[in-house]
Amino acid sequence: MVKRVIALVFTVVMAAVTVLAVTWGFEFDWPDYVHVDYGFPLVWCTHTLNTIHGPVDVWRVDLALLAVDLAFWFCIMTMGLFVILHIKI
């Protein structure tokens, strides 16, 4: 019973970490190129706000990198659950 509770808590925490890792934006405020990158560890989206030519609103989205990023976090969660459920307590 304890393993199931620990596994459930771990799954909820990893789901929250995954959502934060995918949606958290890192803003880069360079003098000629202001942009926000989304995704950790892989940047799957870039929102360009300002360039040397002036303000812009350009989104560059790479769905393949989003899928790889989600698969990365899913693998971490799967390995963690495997370790939790197969440890002798």
N, C-alpha and C positions, 0 to 999 in steps of 0.2 A: 504494500500500500504506500509506503514511503517513497519507493522508486517512482510510482505513478505521479505523486504530487510533485516531486522534484522534476520529473520529465515535463509535466504540465507547466510549471513555473518557468523552466528553461525555454520551452517552446514559446510562451507568451513574451518573455524577455527578448528572445531572438527575433520574433516577429516585429517587435518595436524597434530593435536595432536595425533590422533590414529596412523598414519603412524610413527611418531617419537617414540611413546611409544612402538610400536611393533618392530621397527628396531634399536633403540638405544642400544648400547652395553655398559655394565659396566665392566671394566677390573679389575680383582683382581690379584694383583701381590704378591702372597705369595712366600716364598722362595722355597718351594717344589711343588707348584701347581699354575701355571699361567693359568688363563682361562678368557674368556669373556662370560658374561651372557647377553642374549637378551630377551627383554620383560619386560613390566611393567604394572600392578603390579605382574603378574605371569611370572616366568622365563620359557619360552617355548623352549629355545635352549641354549646349552652350547658348546663353542668352546674351547677345551683344547689345550694350546700351549706348555706347558712345565710341566714335572713332575719330581719327584726325580730321575727317570731313564734316563732323558734326554728329548730332544725336541720331541714332537709328534704333530700330526694334526688330532685330533679326534673331530667330531661333534656329539652331542647328541640332537636330535630333537624330541619333543613330540607334535604331531599335535593336540591332544586333548586339551592340555593347550593353544595352539595357538587359537583354536576355542573358548575356554572359555574367553581368553583375548580379542579377537575381539568382542565377545558377550557382555562383560563388557562395553567396550567403546561404542558399539552400543546402549546399554541400557541408558547410560549417555546421549548420543546424543538425543535419543528418548524422555527421560524425559525433557531435556532442550527445545526441540522443542515444546513439549506439553505445558510447562509453557509459552514460548514465544507466542504461537499462541492463548492461552486462557486467557491472561491478558487483561483487559479492558484498552485501551489507547485512 
